[in-house]
Amino acid sequence: MKYKTAVFLTKNSYFCFLIMKKTTTLIVALLSAMVAAAKVQLPQLFQNGMVMQRGKPIPVWGTADAGEQVAVTFKKKVYRTTADAQGRWQVMLPEQKAGGPYSLSIEDGQHSTLTVDDVLIGDVWLCSGQSNIDVTVERVYPQYGKIVDDYQNAQIRMFRVQTDYDTHGPKRDVKPSPINWKPVTKDNAWLFSAVGYFLGREMYEKTGVPQGIIVNSLGGTPIQAWLPADTLRLHFPDLWQRTQFYQDDQMVKAMQQANGQAQRRWQQLLTESDPGLAEGWASADYDDSQWEQKQVFATQPNGRPKSVDLTTGRLNGSLWARQQVEIDAAHAGQPCRLLVGTLYDADETYVNGKKVGQTGYQYPPRRYHIPGGVLRTGRNTLTVRFITKGGAPHFIPEKPYKLIFDDGTEVALSTQWRIRAGAQLPPSPGIDAGGQNLPTVLYNAMLHPLAPYALSGVVWYQGESNTGGDARHYQTWLTQLIGSWRQLFQQPQLPFVVAQLANFMEPTDQPQHTGWCTVREAQRQAALQMPNTALAVNIDLGEAVDIHPLRKREVAQRIACCFDHLLWHPKTLLSPQVVKTETRGSEVLLTLDQPLLADGQLYEFEVAGADGRYVNATATGSGSTITLQSAVAQPCFVRYAWKNNPARANVYGKSNLPMSPCQLTL
């Protein structure tokens, strides 16, 4: 009867039953949500596979309800604390020896527990800066190939901080990341920082202990974006005011939407008005015999190739380039890799009318896959559709242009292309909506949330974006950055290695003074002035035609050498430095802190008198002494490798490392 009574409820009582049922469900849901909200939480850095720093107290922190009791258990010891009024809590684990794996458990007062497994104790390195830290293993893979193929190491873990910025102030945590303490394998490292990857390998070889690499970098960003607001308010209030302007979120959102709409409209017009798309200029059967034929590289007096602009003046729109490639019967129909060097700016690339790849900006190497069945015996048509917004389309010299088959056969591309203009558009309109380059915004979102994670050292590889008019401030900014980051991480002597800008752009035999020279000197001076700081000199690891040189393993090796010197072996020799200067009439003698790697003729030295007008000097080295002779009767200043690309710079010390570019007062 009870069952039947429950089934045959009256209409009104049934509605009452439903209301009670829904109310009960709602109460249960609210209570569940309250319990869920009360659960202890950890920052993104605290995940399975994490590496914690050996030999230093280890902060562990997170959030819970205000006043909540929190217990942290590690290696069978319990550390207790209480969340503050903002729900923040922190405990400090005592110094630990390298080892693991271990588990880290955190329990709140309601017995909700978080457990982090596979925790290693070793060394943790933070790699920060702009695009030369960003450059991935995938990008440099052709440089190293088998070195990457044959290596994996579960004792080296990688963490990539996701791109984010904030104009309002420091954030509590970073965004979730797909590379969250992944062990080193080729696949895991493929889109990870090449410098970070190789640094982990180098430091593991040096120490034999687990290595954690945290990368928080962002291409194209100036150093100001990585400085705290307090520093800028005090020393550069105009920069801080610029960020304040963009604290109106509705305004910024409207600007961003307008920019997005403008870009979409520009792309729509480009597609609609490009005759190459309408008439099939990428087709293998299209007749391009009336197109202009052009040699895309020219030879300079010094024998080096240079780019030839494919248009007269700046282009907004598209330009098409075609050539024929002969393929023999043995390779027809076979898949292969197509290398189209590096292009300015964006491109879409076709083979026999089939799109095989596209890239949205100038820097990445064009390495495209041609699938099986596309290539024919005999003539094949290769087409590149350049897209630029106010630039001069061109091919970059000294890069590979060829097809590579699986059997190792290579077919070189011609440097002769047929050229025809496509769509011509007005400049794409844009509104300054602030963004990731604003002062302090990356410090707020990508650095501050990482602190106070215990670190072994920091790599700073940045400066390209400050080689313009503000280069004169770079030394001040860099010393402020080092000091403020040490304060943030609560490690006053936290080791810093500054990776100096590499050689770049066309070499010259004449004295030169540029923002690149100024930033390199600022990096050198900051490393000299700031304690526990070292300079990794890379003046011989660059490329004239690429702001992102590929020799990242060598950069990492030099950074590792600097850390070895700072942390464990202070007698380890780094790049040679001038420790004494002397003049004898018109002759200048420079004494180094170590013997030269080899005696003989040295290059890229300049001398100036009191007027500051530099002239080239003849230099010879013997032992630890460099002797300079020039036409300056009374030398007052000396410069070494003071150019964008001092291609002949050849001062190396006994350490087998190059001497830094420098400017000296005699």
PEUR-V275311 format. One record per helix or strand. SS is the DSSP state (2 for helix, 1 for strand). FROM is the first residue (numbers start at 1). LEN is the number of residues. If there is no record, write none. Layout:
# PEUR-V275311
SS,FROM,LEN ; SS,FROM,LEN
This chain:
# PEUR-V275311
2,2,6 ; 2,11,28 ; 1,41,2 ; 1,51,3 ; 1,58,6 ; 1,69,6 ; 1,77,6 ; 1,88,6 ; 1,99,10 ; 1,113,17 ; 2,131,4 ; 1,136,1 ; 2,137,8 ; 2,146,4 ; 1,153,8 ; 1,180,5 ; 2,186,4 ; 1,193,1 ; 2,194,14 ; 1,210,8 ; 2,223,4 ; 2,229,7 ; 2,237,9 ; 2,249,25 ; 2,275,5 ; 1,292,4 ; 1,297,3 ; 1,305,3 ; 1,315,13 ; 1,336,5 ; 1,343,2 ; 1,346,6 ; 1,354,6 ; 1,367,4 ; 1,378,14 ; 1,394,2 ; 1,401,5 ; 1,410,3 ; 1,416,9 ; 2,441,10 ; 1,457,5 ; 2,464,3 ; 2,469,20 ; 1,495,5 ; 1,504,1 ; 2,515,15 ; 1,533,4 ; 1,543,1 ; 1,546,1 ; 2,552,16 ; 1,578,7 ; 1,587,6 ; 1,596,1 ; 1,600,3 ; 1,605,4 ; 1,614,3 ; 1,618,5 ; 1,625,5 ; 1,637,4 ; 1,652,2 ; 1,658,1 ; 1,662,4
